């Protein structure tokens, strides 16, 4: 009940759920409330009725942070209960969530790179098979390379410390591997579960070698 001697001030109101005031119901700056939905409305200077609050949170535009920056990522901070901003999102970067804090950003890196899962984290890495590289001498391979041997009696050395999913494609380009072999050196990892190098001895053979794990090593 109002205090004795005072007249209560009541807003333009409705107790019917989902009722909203029309522009003709309000003057500029006038407030209205829906007591069933627990929502508050006003009419702005353009004559448009806007919802400015509710007991369950506004369904309108999100406001803040006050010092917003174009292109910045905004996230909810459960400690302060506020919206906070991170650094602006650099053009071309990808946003990666980490589950417990500010998001991570992955730059595109070298042209042709793809997103790659390395140890449970996404990173920019070489993707697909590179254009063939002709090699005529001893060569250290990198993941994703397609190496074509143009000479026999050479050694192609696989990458050291590979990760699951790394791969190298090797091909005999001489057509004479059966006579003059060349070697793919395992470089500390197994090849097809064996601690032995691979000897290429099939003419024009092409093998995709994919690293699986420490036991299998490079699958062929």
Backbone bond lengths (Angstrom), bond angles and torsions (degrees), N, CA, C in turn:
res aa  C-N    CA-C-N  psi(-1)  N-CA   C-N-CA  omega(-1)  CA-C   N-CA-C  phi
1 X - - - 1.449 - - 1.522 109.77 -
2 X 1.367 117.41 145.93 1.464 119.46 178.31 1.521 110.07 -67.95
3 X 1.317 114.40 153.49 1.449 119.57 177.59 1.528 109.32 -63.63
4 X 1.333 116.31 142.89 1.461 121.20 -177.95 1.519 110.42 -56.48
5 X 1.328 114.85 131.32 1.462 119.93 177.14 1.514 113.35 92.34
6 X 1.350 117.41 -3.56 1.475 120.77 -178.90 1.527 109.44 -119.60
7 X 1.330 115.18 144.49 1.461 120.96 176.72 1.527 108.37 -99.36
8 X 1.340 118.93 124.76 1.468 120.45 -178.74 1.529 111.48 -65.09
9 X 1.330 115.15 143.34 1.466 120.62 175.12 1.522 107.78 -95.03
10 X 1.306 117.15 120.91 1.452 121.71 -179.26 1.531 109.95 -119.27
11 X 1.333 115.60 134.67 1.451 120.84 178.57 1.524 110.38 -76.24
12 X 1.325 114.52 159.46 1.458 119.33 167.66 1.523 106.27 -55.10
13 X 1.325 118.39 130.12 1.460 118.71 -166.60 1.524 111.67 -150.32
14 X 1.356 113.19 164.39 1.455 121.81 173.41 1.522 107.50 -145.35
15 X 1.335 115.94 143.50 1.463 120.69 176.10 1.534 110.65 -108.66
16 X 1.341 115.90 13.92 1.460 121.20 178.84 1.524 109.68 -97.84
17 X 1.315 116.29 123.26 1.458 120.60 -177.42 1.525 111.39 -57.78
18 X 1.331 115.73 138.08 1.475 125.18 177.25 1.514 113.64 77.41
19 X 1.327 118.91 -3.37 1.458 120.11 175.31 1.525 109.84 -70.21
20 X 1.322 116.28 135.16 1.464 121.74 174.93 1.516 108.26 -129.92
21 X 1.314 118.26 146.72 1.463 119.76 -179.58 1.528 110.76 -72.61
22 X 1.310 116.45 148.07 1.457 121.53 174.44 1.520 108.64 -91.57
23 X 1.310 116.69 166.27 1.459 120.75 -179.20 1.527 111.39 -60.34
24 X 1.333 116.21 -32.76 1.462 119.30 -178.97 1.522 112.46 -73.98
25 X 1.342 117.63 -14.78 1.463 120.90 -179.70 1.530 112.60 -79.00
26 X 1.347 116.79 -21.24 1.457 120.33 -170.40 1.518 112.04 -123.94
27 X 1.336 115.07 152.29 1.450 122.31 168.90 1.539 107.90 -90.40
28 X 1.324 116.85 160.33 1.466 119.57 177.35 1.529 109.90 -54.93
29 X 1.345 116.64 127.42 1.455 121.10 178.80 1.512 114.63 84.32
30 X 1.337 118.07 -6.39 1.460 120.58 179.65 1.523 110.76 -76.37
31 X 1.328 116.10 145.10 1.456 122.36 -179.65 1.522 111.01 -100.31
32 X 1.338 114.63 153.15 1.462 121.60 173.36 1.517 107.98 -143.10
33 X 1.313 116.09 150.09 1.464 119.93 -177.37 1.517 110.22 -133.41
34 X 1.339 115.18 141.65 1.451 121.05 171.46 1.530 105.57 -105.63
35 X 1.311 116.53 110.35 1.468 120.28 -174.37 1.525 112.53 -75.26
36 X 1.336 117.33 -22.84 1.470 120.05 178.11 1.539 110.12 -75.28
37 X 1.346 116.03 -44.75 1.474 120.76 -179.04 1.534 112.20 -87.01
38 X 1.342 116.19 -13.08 1.464 122.38 -177.65 1.527 110.92 58.37
39 X 1.362 113.89 50.48 1.453 120.78 179.56 1.530 109.85 -124.11
40 X 1.356 113.86 146.55 1.459 120.86 -178.12 1.519 109.03 -117.23
41 X 1.372 115.25 136.96 1.463 121.03 -177.06 1.527 110.08 -128.10
42 X 1.357 115.80 159.34 1.457 120.60 170.19 1.520 108.46 -149.06
43 X 1.350 116.01 163.65 1.462 120.56 175.78 1.511 108.31 -106.70
44 X 1.347 115.55 126.35 1.460 118.58 -177.53 1.524 111.02 -83.91
45 X 1.345 115.60 -178.43 1.464 120.33 -175.32 1.521 112.91 -70.06
46 X 1.328 116.44 -12.09 1.471 120.27 176.02 1.511 111.86 -92.00
47 X 1.335 116.75 1.87 1.453 120.57 178.37 1.513 114.12 82.18
48 X 1.346 116.51 17.72 1.461 121.24 -178.72 1.526 109.30 -105.13
49 X 1.350 116.38 132.37 1.458 120.87 178.17 1.525 108.99 -81.89
50 X 1.335 116.46 128.81 1.463 122.64 -178.96 1.521 109.97 -124.11
51 X 1.337 114.96 144.43 1.462 119.69 170.89 1.516 108.04 -84.40
52 X 1.326 117.42 129.76 1.467 119.57 -178.16 1.522 112.81 -115.16
53 X 1.301 117.94 -0.12 1.456 118.06 177.71 1.510 112.23 174.88
54 X 1.337 114.52 157.37 1.457 120.53 174.66 1.511 108.35 -155.49
55 X 1.325 116.82 163.67 1.458 120.13 179.99 1.520 111.74 -66.78
56 X 1.360 116.27 -22.17 1.460 120.41 179.31 1.503 112.97 -101.45
57 X 1.342 117.89 8.96 1.449 121.27 -178.12 1.511 110.40 98.84
58 X 1.310 116.35 145.82 1.454 121.16 -178.07 1.520 111.63 -70.38
59 X 1.341 115.02 146.72 1.461 119.65 175.59 1.519 110.59 -99.78
60 X 1.332 116.92 6.84 1.455 120.42 179.68 1.512 111.51 -87.84
61 X 1.341 116.19 -158.04 1.452 121.27 -179.25 1.523 110.57 -65.29
62 X 1.340 115.96 147.61 1.464 121.66 175.68 1.519 108.84 -83.14
63 X 1.306 116.67 130.37 1.457 121.13 179.99 1.514 110.59 -106.11
64 X 1.331 117.05 136.97 1.456 122.00 175.95 1.501 110.77 106.38
65 X 1.348 117.77 170.34 1.461 125.24 -6.48 1.529 112.35 -66.60
66 X 1.346 114.98 162.91 1.459 119.27 -173.95 1.522 112.00 -62.37
67 X 1.343 117.99 -35.47 1.462 121.15 -177.64 1.522 110.01 -101.43
68 X 1.333 115.95 48.44 1.472 120.44 -176.72 1.523 110.90 -62.27
69 X 1.306 115.67 149.11 1.462 122.76 178.83 1.514 108.76 -121.84
70 X 1.331 117.03 135.26 1.457 120.00 178.03 1.519 109.72 -55.46
71 X 1.339 116.49 132.24 1.455 121.50 176.53 1.508 114.86 84.17
72 X 1.357 118.32 -0.53 1.466 120.21 -179.13 1.525 110.17 -79.52
73 X 1.324 115.71 153.46 1.458 122.36 175.33 1.523 108.11 -91.49
74 X 1.341 117.15 133.19 1.459 121.98 -179.83 1.521 108.85 -112.28
75 X 1.331 116.54 134.88 1.458 121.03 -179.43 1.521 109.62 -137.20
76 X 1.327 116.22 158.09 1.455 121.29 178.68 1.521 110.12 -84.52
77 X 1.325 116.90 130.92 1.455 122.91 177.35 1.528 108.27 -99.43
78 X 1.335 116.92 108.45 1.453 120.95 -176.75 1.514 113.61 -66.33
79 X 1.334 118.06 -20.76 1.465 121.33 -179.94 1.519 111.21 -75.21
80 X 1.325 116.31 -47.46 1.462 120.30 -178.10 1.520 113.01 -93.91
81 X 1.340 116.56 -16.89 1.459 119.66 -176.61 1.508 113.20 74.74
82 X 1.350 116.31 18.00 1.458 120.61 -177.07 1.518 111.10 -115.90
83 X 1.327 114.27 161.79 1.456 120.11 169.96 1.521 107.83 -82.77
84 X 1.297 116.68 131.59 1.463 120.94 179.85 1.519 108.60 -124.19
85 X 1.309 115.67 156.83 1.459 119.84 -179.52 1.515 110.34 -110.26
86 X 1.318 115.27 151.02 1.453 121.01 172.99 1.521 107.14 -103.66
87 X 1.315 115.45 -172.80 1.458 119.24 176.56 1.527 110.11 -63.81
88 X 1.322 117.49 152.35 1.464 119.34 178.31 1.525 110.85 -56.77
89 X 1.323 116.21 147.24 1.456 121.99 -179.70 1.525 108.78 -79.66
90 X 1.324 115.92 115.79 1.459 121.45 -179.46 1.523 110.00 -67.68
91 X 1.309 115.69 140.73 1.462 120.75 -179.68 1.523 110.68 -55.40
92 X 1.336 115.78 129.47 1.457 121.30 177.85 1.512 114.62 91.21
93 X 1.340 117.85 -14.30 1.458 120.31 -179.29 1.532 111.72 -75.19
94 X 1.318 115.46 156.84 1.465 122.60 176.92 1.522 108.02 -112.21
95 X 1.348 116.49 137.53 1.467 121.42 179.61 1.527 109.17 -90.48
96 X 1.335 116.42 127.82 1.460 122.45 179.04 1.527 108.45 -121.37
97 X 1.335 117.82 121.78 1.458 120.98 178.30 1.518 111.26 -73.92
98 X 1.360 115.86 146.89 1.468 118.21 176.21 1.524 112.53 -114.53
99 X 1.339 117.58 -0.71 1.455 121.14 171.78 1.504 115.89 87.21
100 X 1.326 118.57 -25.21 1.465 119.81 -175.08 1.521 114.15 -129.28
101 X 1.295 118.59 -8.11 1.459 120.29 -176.91 1.514 111.43 -154.69
102 X 1.324 114.25 -156.77 1.458 119.68 -179.38 1.520 110.34 -60.91
103 X 1.334 117.64 147.99 1.469 119.89 -179.59 1.518 111.81 -66.65
104 X 1.326 115.22 157.29 1.456 121.47 174.37 1.518 109.01 -96.77
105 X 1.321 115.76 157.61 1.458 120.98 179.94 1.523 109.08 -124.37
106 X 1.321 116.16 133.56 1.460 121.27 178.50 1.520 108.47 -114.18
107 X 1.337 115.41 120.66 1.462 120.72 177.64 1.527 109.96 -77.92
108 X 1.337 117.93 153.39 1.462 119.93 -176.11 1.520 114.62 -64.61
109 X 1.329 117.45 -27.87 1.463 119.20 179.06 1.519 112.01 72.48
110 X 1.325 115.29 -149.41 1.463 121.75 -176.11 1.526 111.33 -68.74
111 X 1.329 116.13 145.12 1.467 121.02 177.15 1.528 109.83 -55.17
112 X 1.331 116.20 131.20 1.455 121.28 -178.63 1.515 113.83 97.74
113 X 1.352 116.92 -9.50 1.463 119.85 178.85 1.523 111.61 -67.74
114 X 1.335 115.50 158.69 1.458 122.62 175.78 1.526 108.08 -131.46
115 X 1.337 116.55 165.84 1.461 120.10 172.37 1.523 108.78 -73.10
116 X 1.336 115.88 130.04 1.458 120.20 -176.63 1.520 109.47 -132.20
117 X 1.328 116.29 136.37 1.458 122.03 178.19 1.527 108.57 -82.19
118 X 1.336 115.34 111.33 1.460 120.78 179.19 1.523 107.89 -121.17
119 X 1.324 116.84 109.30 1.455 120.79 179.70 1.513 113.74 62.20
120 X 1.336 117.30 30.73 1.467 120.70 179.34 1.509 114.20 87.54
121 X 1.328 118.20 0.22 1.456 122.45 178.65 1.520 109.69 -120.84
122 X 1.337 115.36 143.04 1.454 120.02 179.09 1.516 110.37 -83.55
123 X 1.327 115.29 136.88 1.456 120.56 178.51 1.517 108.88 -143.49
124 X 1.332 116.12 162.92 1.453 121.02 175.77 1.520 108.48 -85.25
125 X 1.329 116.56 122.26 1.464 120.36 -176.82 1.521 109.73 -145.05
126 X 1.312 115.13 162.49 1.457 120.30 178.45 1.515 109.77 -58.02
127 X 1.313 116.68 137.13 1.454 120.15 -178.91 1.508 111.81 -128.92
128 X 1.324 114.78 155.34 1.450 119.31 -179.86 1.517 111.77 69.28
129 X 1.298 115.83 -169.97 1.454 121.50 179.98 1.521 108.90 -101.52
130 X 1.329 115.58 128.94 1.457 119.65 177.31 1.521 110.28 -65.71
131 X 1.322 115.79 163.13 1.455 119.93 171.16 1.527 108.18 -59.56
132 X 1.326 118.25 145.87 1.465 120.17 -177.50 1.525 112.56 -55.32
133 X 1.326 114.73 139.11 1.461 121.49 174.66 1.526 108.23 -112.99
134 X 1.311 117.02 121.79 1.455 121.69 179.43 1.527 108.46 -82.78
135 X 1.335 116.79 125.96 1.461 120.72 -179.83 1.525 109.15 -124.08
136 X 1.328 114.79 136.67 1.460 119.95 -179.31 1.522 112.16 -121.85
137 X 1.345 115.84 3.44 1.455 120.80 178.69 1.510 109.70 -142.05
138 X 1.329 116.12 -178.73 1.464 120.51 179.80 1.524 110.04 -57.09
139 X 1.354 116.05 135.55 1.465 121.08 -171.74 1.523 110.52 -140.94
140 X 1.338 116.91 139.46 1.469 122.54 172.06 1.529 108.10 -95.64
141 X 1.312 116.59 116.36 1.460 121.41 -177.62 1.520 110.71 -80.32
142 X 1.345 115.95 153.89 1.460 122.23 171.43 1.520 108.02 -123.12
143 X 1.328 116.41 156.50 1.457 120.71 -177.33 1.520 111.12 -58.76
144 X 1.339 115.67 135.51 1.454 121.21 178.78 1.512 113.98 92.77
145 X 1.339 117.81 -5.92 1.456 119.94 -178.75 1.532 112.32 -78.89
146 X 1.325 114.88 150.60 1.458 123.25 172.53 1.527 105.46 -117.76
147 X 1.328 115.92 105.99 1.458 121.38 -174.69 1.524 110.24 -107.34
148 X 1.322 115.37 128.73 1.462 121.66 178.58 1.523 107.79 -114.21
149 X 1.326 115.70 116.47 1.467 120.61 -179.43 1.524 109.70 -78.79
150 X 1.335 115.97 123.04 1.465 120.50 178.89 1.525 111.33 -103.69
151 X 1.329 116.00 8.35 1.465 120.53 177.90 1.516 108.69 -150.00
152 X 1.343 116.01 152.45 1.450 120.06 175.98 1.520 110.80 -90.03
153 X 1.333 115.63 176.95 1.468 122.64 177.22 1.524 112.90 60.53
154 X 1.338 117.43 30.34 1.463 120.71 175.64 1.527 108.60 -114.08
155 X 1.332 116.21 169.67 1.462 121.63 178.43 1.518 109.97 -124.88
156 X 1.320 115.36 125.91 1.466 121.90 172.67 1.526 106.28 -104.60
157 X 1.324 117.20 119.58 1.461 121.94 -174.89 1.527 110.13 -99.56
158 X 1.320 115.78 125.59 1.463 121.06 -179.98 1.525 111.06 -68.39
159 X 1.357 118.12 159.19 1.469 120.95 -179.61 1.530 112.19 -61.29
160 X 1.322 116.23 143.95 1.464 121.48 175.67 1.524 109.58 -82.48
161 X 1.339 117.27 145.36 1.468 121.65 177.25 1.501 113.89 56.63
162 X 1.323 119.49 49.21 1.463 121.03 -177.29 1.527 112.36 -69.06
163 X 1.328 115.18 160.36 1.463 122.77 174.86 1.522 109.05 -108.27
164 X 1.333 115.84 154.68 1.465 120.35 178.44 1.525 110.21 -54.91
165 X 1.327 115.89 130.21 1.453 120.92 -179.33 1.510 114.08 99.64
166 X 1.342 117.96 -15.44 1.461 119.85 174.74 1.528 109.08 -62.17
167 X 1.312 116.97 147.55 1.461 118.95 -179.67 1.522 110.93 -149.78
168 X 1.311 114.64 155.30 1.465 122.97 176.39 1.528 106.96 -140.11
169 X 1.318 116.32 136.58 1.460 121.19 175.94 1.526 108.30 -107.26
170 X 1.337 116.13 128.78 1.468 121.65 -179.03 1.527 108.89 -124.50
171 X 1.329 116.29 135.44 1.469 120.91 -178.87 1.529 110.05 -136.10
172 X 1.320 115.11 142.05 1.460 120.37 171.06 1.515 108.35 -82.15
173 X 1.320 115.84 116.25 1.464 119.95 178.77 1.513 113.11 -100.38
174 X 1.337 116.80 -0.54 1.463 119.72 -176.79 1.523 112.63 -87.52
175 X 1.323 115.77 -27.66 1.450 119.07 -173.92 1.511 112.73 72.67
176 X 1.340 115.47 13.60 1.470 119.87 -176.95 1.524 111.43 -132.88
177 X 1.354 117.28 19.45 1.467 120.14 -177.11 1.523 112.01 -62.73
178 X 1.319 117.30 -27.51 1.465 119.70 179.41 1.524 111.06 -65.76
179 X 1.330 115.81 -26.57 1.469 120.75 179.91 1.523 111.62 -97.56
180 X 1.347 115.64 -46.09 1.464 121.62 179.77 1.525 107.92 -120.38
181 X 1.310 115.80 96.94 1.462 120.94 -174.60 1.522 111.45 -74.05
182 X 1.336 114.65 166.17 1.471 120.45 166.77 1.522 107.46 -137.01
183 X 1.314 116.66 165.60 1.465 121.88 -169.47 1.521 111.74 -118.26
184 X 1.338 115.26 140.15 1.469 121.99 168.83 1.526 106.09 -106.68
185 X 1.331 116.46 110.32 1.462 121.86 -175.43 1.518 110.23 -83.20
186 X 1.324 116.54 134.56 1.464 122.13 -173.46 1.524 113.25 -73.53
187 X 1.320 117.60 -23.38 1.473 122.45 175.40 1.529 112.74 57.02
188 X 1.336 116.60 42.84 1.463 121.20 174.61 1.511 114.86 94.87
189 X 1.328 118.03 -12.41 1.471 121.35 178.44 1.527 109.58 -107.30
190 X 1.331 115.38 152.30 1.460 119.32 175.43 1.525 110.89 -66.88
191 X 1.319 114.49 156.97 1.459 121.69 168.70 1.522 106.50 -122.21
192 X 1.326 116.30 116.60 1.474 121.93 -177.46 1.527 110.77 53.09
193 X 1.339 115.50 46.66 1.473 124.22 176.84 1.525 113.62 68.68
194 X 1.315 118.06 12.07 1.466 121.39 -178.62 1.529 110.17 -120.83
195 X 1.321 115.96 138.35 1.468 121.13 178.13 1.523 109.72 -84.68
196 X 1.320 115.35 56.19 1.467 121.42 -178.26 1.520 109.45 -137.21
197 X 1.335 115.74 147.31 1.452 120.57 174.67 1.531 109.79 -69.99
198 X 1.325 115.26 159.72 1.463 121.18 178.46 1.524 108.97 -98.53
199 X 1.310 116.66 127.26 1.465 121.53 177.53 1.527 108.94 -102.75
200 X 1.320 116.13 121.18 1.461 121.84 178.29 1.522 108.77 -82.18
201 X 1.331 116.86 116.16 1.466 120.12 -178.99 1.525 112.13 -137.38
202 X 1.343 116.68 22.67 1.462 121.12 177.50 1.527 108.81 -118.76
203 X 1.310 116.50 124.72 1.464 120.95 -178.32 1.536 111.32 -59.62
204 X 1.313 114.80 129.83 1.466 123.66 177.09 1.538 113.39 60.44
205 X 1.319 118.18 16.16 1.468 120.48 178.53 1.530 110.10 -66.00
206 X 1.331 115.21 148.74 1.474 121.83 176.86 1.523 107.79 -132.97
207 X 1.325 116.90 127.91 1.462 121.63 -175.92 1.524 109.58 -128.73
208 X 1.337 115.86 130.44 1.461 121.30 170.66 1.525 108.04 -95.48
209 X 1.311 116.65 122.19 1.458 122.37 -178.12 1.524 107.99 -109.28
210 X 1.339 116.74 117.50 1.467 122.53 -177.16 1.521 109.41 -116.54
211 X 1.340 115.66 129.28 1.472 118.52 -179.68 1.527 109.36 -79.25
212 X 1.356 115.54 128.90 1.464 121.43 -178.15 1.528 111.18 -104.01
213 X 1.326 116.40 -63.60 1.464 121.17 179.31 1.528 108.57 -162.60
214 X 1.348 115.82 -176.05 1.461 119.80 -175.50 1.524 112.40 -66.40
215 X 1.328 117.72 -27.39 1.464 120.69 -178.52 1.526 111.37 -78.92
216 X 1.307 116.29 -53.71 1.469 120.16 -179.68 1.517 110.78 -76.41
217 X 1.312 114.95 -37.97 1.459 119.26 -174.74 1.511 110.33 71.72
218 X 1.347 115.80 -129.43 1.464 122.09 -179.67 1.523 109.57 -86.93
219 X 1.329 116.28 116.44 1.466 120.94 176.97 1.521 109.08 -82.51
220 X 1.340 116.75 138.88 1.469 120.94 -179.87 1.526 109.72 -124.43
